[in-house]
Amino acid sequence: MSWSKVCGGYVYTEKLKNIVSVKAKYGRFLGIARKALDLVQKLNCYNELNGLLQMFIDEKQQELLQKGQTIDKENSNDHQRNDESDIICSNPVTLRRRGCPPNRYLSEGETANKNK
């Protein structure tokens, strides 16, 4: 039985593919950053990495400003919220029962109480 017959042909859309690829890139970069931080700590060259990162940030901000885009955290957060609201993937509703779970194994004390 094929997956498209079970869930339809539109399960893995372009938006979902984009989200997965963005998350994969983010995870890969965090791995590289973790390695860099380990090396910085072992070699005690914090200023060098700080300078590289600050220079990179300044260059990229200048590129964005030249393109006419402004760097605003509120706007970027609103944009991310709008993208997240476009795709709503929710889990099915599950009920959690109170008390003992059905068809469970009884302890020796419980079986003795039932026999009385």
GIHU-V348275 format. One record per residue. N is the residue number from 1. RES is the residue in one small letter. SS is DSSP state (h for helix, s for strand, l for the rest). Layout:
n;res;ss
N;RES;SS
N;RES;SS
This chain:
n;res;ss
1;m;l
2;s;l
3;w;h
4;s;h
5;k;h
6;v;h
7;c;h
8;g;l
9;g;l
10;y;l
11;v;l
12;y;l
13;t;l
14;e;h
15;k;h
16;l;h
17;k;h
18;n;h
19;i;h
20;v;h
21;s;h
22;v;h
23;k;h
24;a;h
25;k;h
26;y;h
27;g;h
28;r;h
29;f;h
30;l;h
31;g;h
32;i;h
33;a;h
34;r;h
35;k;h
36;a;h
37;l;h
38;d;h
39;l;h
40;v;h
41;q;h
42;k;h
43;l;h
44;n;l
45;c;l
46;y;h
47;n;h
48;e;h
49;l;h
50;n;h
51;g;h
52;l;h
53;l;h
54;q;h
55;m;h
56;f;h
57;i;h
58;d;h
59;e;h
60;k;h
61;q;h
62;q;h
63;e;h
64;l;h
65;l;h
66;q;h
67;k;l
68;g;l
69;q;l
70;t;l
71;i;l
72;d;l
73;k;h
74;e;h
75;n;h
76;s;h
77;n;h
78;d;h
79;h;h
80;q;h
81;r;h
82;n;h
83;d;h
84;e;h
85;s;h
86;d;h
87;i;l
88;i;l
89;c;l
90;s;l
91;n;l
92;p;l
93;v;l
94;t;l
95;l;l
96;r;l
97;r;l
98;r;l
99;g;l
100;c;l
101;p;l
102;p;l
103;n;l
104;r;l
105;y;l
106;l;l
107;s;l
108;e;h
109;g;h
110;e;h
111;t;h
112;a;h
113;n;h
114;k;h
115;n;h
116;k;l
